[in-house]
Structure formats: C-alpha cells, structure tokens
Amino acid sequence: MRVFQNSGIYPGYKPRLAALVGKASGFQQQKEVFLNDRYTAVHILLPVFTGSPEIFFTNGNDESLQRAWARENGLSEHASLVDVLLAQVEHHKTEVFYNNDPVHFDGAFARRLPGHVRLKIAWRAAPGKIDLSGYDLVVSNFPSIRAGYESIGIRTAEFFPAHDPELDAYAGNPTRDIDVLFFGGFSRHHQRRQKILNMVATLGKRYQIVFHLDNSRFTKLAETPLGWFGPLSAVRRPRLIRRIARPPVFGRQMYEQLGRAKIVFNAAVDMAGTDRGNMRCFEAMGAGALLLSDAGNYPPGMVDGRTLRAYDDAEGAVALIEKSLGDEAWRQIAADGHSMVRTEYSKEKQMEKFLSLV
C-alpha cells in the first residue's frame, strides 16, 4: 500500500528550519533535516521515520523543500505549490493520501488528486469553515469537533497523536531547573489563556517560570506605541507576562526545554470547547514532566490525579502548582504519565490504527 503523508510548517518555525537546513539544497537532504528536528513528530507516521519505500512524506507549504523537488524532477520554476504537490502524488503513484494540512490543501485540492488515489484522509482537530468535502474521511481525537463535521455530512473517525520515542532521552534528565514551563500562541483568540497565564506569572518571584510565547501580529503591533490606544490594547500582553516571556521554541529546542521542566502548563484555546488532548499533552508527558492542564474530556489514560493534574480556573492552577512543587508530588504523576503515554500511544499503535482505518 502506497501512502503519501502531507504535513505543513508553521510560520514561526520557518526561521529555525532555514537555519538548520543551511546550504542543503536537495529535497531529501532538507527533508532529513526536518525529520531529525522532530517538529510535529507526534503526528508523523512511523514508516516515515523508518524510511519505508512505500510511504512518501513532505511539507506541502514549505517553499524551499518543494522547490527542491520541483527542480530535481523537471517542473517549471513557475509551478504553484499545489501543482508541485499534485506532481509528487502522481510520481509516487499514491493509493492513500493522508493530509495533516487541509487548511492549505482543502477539499478542492483533494478533488484534483489523480484516480490512483483510492482513499483521501484529512486530520482536522479544529472547528472552522474550511472545505473538507473532497476527503473520504476526517480524523482527530476530539469527539465534539468530529460531531460537528458529521452534522454536515462528513465522515469522521477517531485517531490520536502518538508518543515520539525520541522524547524518552529527554524524560531521563535528572536536572529539572524550570519549575513551570509554557509555550504556545498569544493572540485575541486566547483571552482565557491570557487570564490564567497572568495568574501563574505571579509565582515568578518564588519559582522559575518560563513562558515561550508566539505572539500574533496584532499582539506585536499592540506592544508598539501605536497599540497603546484603541482596540489593540485588548491584545497587548500584561506586564507580568511580558516580564518573563521568551521567544517561541520549536523542534528539538522545544524538547530540550520540556526535559528541563518539572511542570508543563497547558491551556486550551477559547474555541476548543470541553475536548482536551492537544499535541502538547503528548509532548509534555512524553518528556517526563507533570502535565498541568485545564479540566475537560481527555483521551483514555489521561486521568486527573494519576497521569496529569487538571485545574478548573486560574486560582486552581496556581494552587496545584504550589502543592505539586511543595510536596514533590509532581514526580510520581509525571513518571506515571510518561509510562502511560509511551505504551498506550506508541508509534506502533498509531500506525496499527491508521491501517485499520484504511
């Protein structure tokens, strides 16, 4: 069975990836650099990492990577990224197309795939008005989001991220000098997150608190003189958060920070509803840190008080941080969380599930 997995890169990751790639110009070279950095590894299927000849992987929105393939395969330099991706599918003789980036390559793209593609699957773990009608199946681990798509006639199925075994080395780090670690986006879509982060930041005088924030363009503008007045002031980071905020981290740089953390703080975006279990949960547990996350409906095995700690509000989050650090309770729960995620959500089980869906 010939499987094609298409993923994508976030704009904030592009500078790091460009620096890692350096002068490497070939498609395979660039792809190997990307895969070694483990960016979004929880979503990448096991045969991609083991080098199976039947699976093809690319990041369809990575201009440098895709132009390299186009040059090596005689495509015009003026070919669009859509045309390059279509040419790759044709060249590979793909039977199953698995797309982790349906925002850039939506249902209209899926309908253009060649006839030898027998099954089209898209991962979509967020609500929103994008065209998924060209896909045979939409997968994610969020039941309410799947129900929303099913209500408009789209077939869905349960599918989970997986533990990246590369995290096990970071989980074994005995020196954890960061008490509370958070990384994620900061924008007008994160109002609830902002309130909770601001409360956690008050602990900064007693504990080592580290926030790696990827600010939206509106937040960046709001923190210039232009943003001190008018509606932009609503997306400016509070003073306490600005004081401890650091630039965003990705890939192995993020793994290194996870391996230094005692507690990894997680806060769902405003549109997430009550479903929980984003990729940060799998990464934090996989790195051997205590996952402290907001209450909600978690995947099997992610249990409050056993493999993670869940809070109801900002005050509850602060209280759990102080308790976990005060009596060292974070250690056992973190260890149990790591053991659970590496066994119940292994790459092998993820691939078995994928094959069962196919």
C-alpha positions as CSV (number, residue, x, y, z in Angstrom):
1,M,0.0,0.0,0.0
2,R,1.5,3.3,-1.1
3,V,0.8,6.1,1.4
4,F,1.5,9.8,1.0
5,Q,1.6,11.9,4.1
6,N,1.5,15.7,3.6
7,S,2.2,17.9,6.6
8,G,3.0,21.6,6.9
9,I,5.2,24.1,8.8
10,Y,4.0,27.0,11.0
11,P,5.3,30.5,10.0
12,G,7.1,30.8,13.4
13,Y,9.1,27.7,12.7
14,K,10.4,28.8,9.3
15,P,13.5,30.8,10.6
16,R,14.7,27.9,12.7
17,L,14.2,25.4,9.9
18,A,16.0,27.7,7.4
19,A,19.0,27.9,9.8
20,L,19.1,24.2,10.3
21,V,18.9,23.5,6.5
22,G,21.6,26.0,5.8
23,K,23.1,25.3,2.4
24,A,21.5,22.0,1.9
25,S,19.7,22.3,-1.4
26,G,18.4,18.8,-2.2
27,F,14.9,17.6,-1.4
28,Q,16.0,14.5,0.5
29,Q,18.6,16.5,2.5
30,Q,16.2,19.1,3.5
31,K,13.5,16.6,4.5
32,E,16.0,14.6,6.6
33,V,17.0,17.8,8.5
34,F,13.3,18.5,9.2
35,L,12.5,15.0,10.3
36,N,15.6,14.9,12.6
37,D,14.3,18.1,14.3
38,R,11.1,16.2,15.3
39,Y,8.8,19.1,14.6
40,T,5.2,17.8,14.9
41,A,6.6,14.3,15.3
42,V,3.6,13.2,17.3
43,H,1.6,13.4,14.0
44,I,4.1,11.8,11.7
45,L,3.5,8.1,10.9
46,L,6.1,5.6,11.9
47,P,7.1,4.4,8.4
48,V,8.2,8.0,7.6
49,F,10.9,7.8,10.3
50,T,11.9,4.2,9.4
51,G,12.4,5.0,5.8
52,S,9.8,2.7,4.3
53,P,10.0,2.9,0.4
54,E,6.2,2.8,0.2
55,I,5.5,6.0,2.1
56,F,6.3,9.5,0.8
57,F,6.4,12.5,3.2
58,T,6.6,16.2,2.5
59,N,5.5,19.5,3.8
60,G,3.4,20.9,1.0
61,N,3.6,24.5,2.2
62,D,7.4,24.5,2.6
63,E,8.6,26.6,-0.4
64,S,12.2,25.7,-0.1
65,L,11.6,21.9,0.2
66,Q,9.0,21.8,-2.5
67,R,11.0,23.9,-5.0
68,A,13.9,21.5,-4.5
69,W,11.7,18.5,-5.5
70,A,10.4,20.5,-8.5
71,R,13.9,21.3,-9.7
72,E,15.0,17.7,-9.4
73,N,12.0,16.4,-11.3
74,G,11.9,18.9,-14.2
75,L,8.9,21.0,-13.1
76,S,8.7,24.6,-14.2
77,E,10.0,27.1,-11.6
78,H,6.7,28.9,-12.0
79,A,4.7,25.8,-10.9
80,S,2.5,26.6,-7.9
81,L,2.9,24.6,-4.6
82,V,-0.4,23.0,-5.4
83,D,0.9,21.8,-8.7
84,V,4.1,20.5,-7.1
85,L,2.2,18.5,-4.5
86,L,-0.1,17.0,-7.2
87,A,3.0,16.1,-9.3
88,Q,4.6,14.4,-6.2
89,V,1.4,12.3,-5.7
90,E,1.4,11.3,-9.4
91,H,5.1,10.4,-9.3
92,H,4.7,8.3,-6.1
93,K,1.6,6.5,-7.5
94,T,-0.1,7.1,-4.2
95,E,-3.0,4.9,-3.1
96,V,-3.8,6.6,0.3
97,F,-3.3,10.3,0.7
98,Y,-3.1,11.5,4.4
99,N,-3.2,15.2,4.8
100,N,-2.3,17.0,8.0
101,D,-2.7,20.4,6.4
102,P,-6.2,20.7,4.9
103,V,-6.1,24.5,5.5
104,H,-3.7,24.9,2.6
105,F,-4.8,21.8,0.7
106,D,-8.6,21.6,1.2
107,G,-11.4,19.7,-0.4
108,A,-10.9,21.4,-3.7
109,F,-7.3,20.1,-3.8
110,A,-8.5,16.6,-2.8
111,R,-10.9,16.6,-5.7
112,R,-7.9,17.2,-8.1
113,L,-6.0,14.1,-6.9
114,P,-5.4,11.5,-9.6
115,G,-7.5,8.4,-9.9
116,H,-5.0,6.0,-8.5
117,V,-5.5,7.7,-5.1
118,R,-8.2,5.3,-3.6
119,L,-8.6,6.9,-0.2
120,K,-8.2,10.6,0.9
121,I,-7.9,11.2,4.7
122,A,-7.5,14.6,6.4
123,W,-6.5,15.4,10.0
124,R,-8.6,18.3,11.3
125,A,-8.7,19.0,15.1
126,A,-10.3,22.4,15.0
127,P,-13.7,23.9,14.1
128,G,-13.9,26.3,11.3
129,K,-15.3,26.9,7.8
130,I,-12.9,25.0,5.5
131,D,-13.9,22.8,2.7
132,L,-13.3,19.1,3.6
133,S,-15.9,17.7,1.2
134,G,-13.3,16.2,-1.1
135,Y,-12.0,13.9,1.6
136,D,-13.3,10.4,2.3
137,L,-12.5,10.6,6.0
138,V,-11.7,13.3,8.5
139,V,-9.8,12.2,11.6
140,S,-8.9,13.6,15.0
141,N,-9.1,12.8,18.7
142,F,-11.7,15.5,19.6
143,P,-15.2,14.0,19.7
144,S,-17.2,17.3,19.6
145,I,-15.2,18.5,16.6
146,R,-15.8,15.3,14.7
147,A,-19.5,15.5,15.6
148,G,-19.6,19.0,14.1
149,Y,-18.3,17.7,10.8
150,E,-20.6,14.7,10.9
151,S,-23.6,17.0,11.2
152,I,-22.8,18.4,7.8
153,G,-22.4,15.0,6.2
154,I,-18.6,14.5,6.5
155,R,-17.5,11.0,7.6
156,T,-15.1,11.0,10.6
157,A,-13.1,8.6,12.7
158,E,-11.1,8.7,16.0
159,F,-7.4,9.0,15.6
160,F,-4.7,10.1,18.1
161,P,-1.3,11.7,18.1
162,A,1.5,9.4,19.3
163,H,4.4,9.4,21.7
164,D,7.7,10.3,20.0
165,P,10.3,7.8,21.3
166,E,13.0,10.4,20.9
167,L,11.4,12.1,23.9
168,D,12.5,9.2,26.2
169,A,16.0,10.5,26.3
170,Y,14.8,13.9,27.5
171,A,12.5,12.3,30.0
172,G,15.5,10.8,31.7
173,N,17.0,14.2,32.5
174,P,17.5,14.3,36.3
175,T,18.2,18.0,36.4
176,R,15.0,20.0,36.1
177,D,15.7,23.6,36.7
178,I,12.4,25.1,35.2
179,D,9.6,24.9,37.7
180,V,6.8,25.8,35.3
181,L,7.0,25.8,31.5
182,F,4.5,27.1,29.0
183,F,4.8,27.6,25.3
184,G,2.1,28.4,22.8
185,G,0.4,31.2,20.9
186,F,-0.8,34.5,22.2
187,S,-3.5,36.3,20.3
188,R,-7.0,37.7,20.5
189,H,-8.2,34.0,20.4
190,H,-6.5,33.3,23.7
191,Q,-8.4,35.6,26.2
192,R,-9.0,32.8,28.7
193,R,-5.4,31.6,28.3
194,Q,-4.2,35.2,29.0
195,K,-6.0,35.4,32.3
196,I,-4.6,32.1,33.5
197,L,-1.1,32.9,32.4
198,N,-1.2,36.2,34.1
199,M,-2.1,34.5,37.4
200,V,0.6,31.8,37.0
201,A,3.1,34.6,36.3
202,T,2.5,36.0,39.8
203,L,4.5,33.0,41.1
204,G,7.6,34.3,39.3
205,K,9.2,35.7,42.4
206,R,9.3,32.3,44.1
207,Y,9.7,29.9,41.2
208,Q,11.4,29.6,37.9
209,I,8.6,30.3,35.5
210,V,9.3,30.3,31.7
211,F,6.8,31.3,29.0
212,H,7.8,30.8,25.4
213,L,5.1,32.9,23.5
214,D,4.5,33.0,19.8
215,N,2.8,36.4,19.5
216,S,0.3,37.2,16.8
217,R,0.9,40.2,14.5
218,F,-1.8,42.1,16.4
219,T,-0.1,41.5,19.7
220,K,3.2,42.6,18.3
221,L,1.6,45.8,17.0
222,A,-0.2,46.3,20.3
223,E,3.2,46.5,22.1
224,T,4.4,49.3,19.9
225,P,3.4,53.0,20.6
226,L,0.6,52.5,18.0
227,G,-1.1,50.0,20.3
228,W,-1.4,51.9,23.5
229,F,-4.7,53.3,22.5
230,G,-7.8,51.9,20.8
231,P,-8.9,48.3,20.3
232,L,-5.3,46.9,20.0
233,S,-4.8,47.4,23.7
234,A,-7.0,44.4,24.3
235,V,-4.4,42.0,22.8
236,R,-1.3,43.5,24.5
237,R,0.3,41.2,26.9
238,P,0.0,42.1,30.6
239,R,3.1,43.5,32.3
240,L,3.7,40.3,34.4
241,I,3.7,38.2,31.3
242,R,5.9,40.5,29.2
243,R,8.5,40.4,32.1
244,I,9.0,36.6,31.9
245,A,8.1,35.9,28.2
246,R,10.8,34.5,25.9
247,P,10.8,33.8,22.1
248,P,9.0,30.7,20.8
249,V,10.8,27.4,20.6
250,F,10.2,24.5,18.2
251,G,11.5,21.0,17.4
252,R,14.4,19.7,19.5
253,Q,14.8,23.1,21.0
254,M,11.4,22.7,22.5
255,Y,12.2,19.1,23.5
256,E,15.2,20.4,25.5
257,Q,13.0,22.8,27.4
258,L,10.5,20.1,28.1
259,G,13.3,17.9,29.5
260,R,14.2,20.7,31.9
261,A,10.7,21.3,33.2
262,K,9.1,19.9,36.4
263,I,5.6,21.1,35.3
264,V,4.4,21.9,31.8
265,F,1.4,24.2,31.9
266,N,-1.3,23.7,29.2
267,A,-4.3,25.9,28.4
268,A,-6.7,25.2,25.6
269,V,-7.6,27.9,23.1
270,D,-11.0,29.6,23.5
271,M,-12.6,27.6,20.6
272,A,-11.6,24.2,21.9
273,G,-14.9,23.5,23.9
274,T,-14.5,20.8,26.5
275,D,-12.4,18.4,24.5
276,R,-8.8,18.1,25.6
277,G,-5.7,16.2,24.4
278,N,-3.8,18.5,22.1
279,M,-0.3,17.6,20.9
280,R,1.2,19.5,23.9
281,C,-0.3,16.9,26.3
282,F,1.5,14.1,24.4
283,E,4.8,16.0,24.3
284,A,4.8,17.1,28.0
285,M,4.0,13.6,29.2
286,G,6.5,12.1,26.7
287,A,9.2,14.3,28.1
288,G,8.6,13.1,31.7
289,A,7.2,16.4,33.0
290,L,4.0,16.8,35.0
291,L,1.2,17.9,32.7
292,L,-1.0,20.6,34.4
293,S,-3.9,21.2,32.1
294,D,-7.4,22.6,32.2
295,A,-10.3,20.3,33.1
296,G,-12.2,18.7,30.3
297,N,-12.7,15.5,28.3
298,Y,-9.3,13.8,28.0
299,P,-8.2,10.7,25.9
300,P,-8.2,7.3,27.7
301,G,-5.3,7.1,30.1
302,M,-5.0,10.8,30.7
303,V,-6.6,10.9,34.2
304,D,-6.6,13.7,36.7
305,G,-4.6,12.8,39.8
306,R,-3.0,9.8,38.2
307,T,-1.2,10.8,35.0
308,L,-1.8,14.5,34.9
309,R,-3.3,17.3,37.1
310,A,-6.3,19.3,35.9
311,Y,-7.4,22.7,37.1
312,D,-10.8,24.4,36.9
313,D,-9.7,28.1,36.9
314,A,-6.7,30.3,37.3
315,E,-6.7,30.2,41.1
316,G,-6.9,26.4,41.0
317,A,-4.0,26.2,38.6
318,V,-1.8,28.3,41.0
319,A,-2.8,26.2,44.0
320,L,-1.9,23.0,42.1
321,I,1.5,24.3,41.1
322,E,2.3,25.3,44.7
323,K,1.1,22.0,46.1
324,S,2.9,19.9,43.4
325,L,6.2,21.7,43.9
326,G,5.9,21.9,47.6
327,D,5.5,18.2,48.4
328,E,7.3,16.9,45.2
329,A,4.0,15.2,44.1
330,W,4.8,16.1,40.5
331,R,7.5,13.4,40.3
332,Q,5.3,10.3,40.6
333,I,2.4,11.7,38.5
334,A,4.9,12.7,35.8
335,A,6.5,9.3,35.9
336,D,3.1,7.5,35.6
337,G,2.1,9.9,32.8
338,H,5.3,9.1,30.9
339,S,4.9,5.4,31.3
340,M,1.2,5.6,30.1
341,V,1.8,7.7,27.0
342,R,4.8,5.7,25.8
343,T,2.9,2.4,26.0
344,E,-0.8,3.3,25.2
345,Y,0.1,5.9,22.5
346,S,3.1,4.4,20.9
347,K,4.0,5.0,17.2
348,E,3.4,1.3,16.5
349,K,-0.2,1.5,17.9
350,Q,-0.8,4.7,16.0
351,M,0.2,3.0,12.7
352,E,-1.9,0.0,13.5
353,K,-4.9,2.3,14.0
354,F,-4.2,4.1,10.7
355,L,-4.1,0.8,8.9
356,S,-7.4,-0.3,10.4
357,L,-9.0,2.9,9.2
358,V,-7.6,2.3,5.7
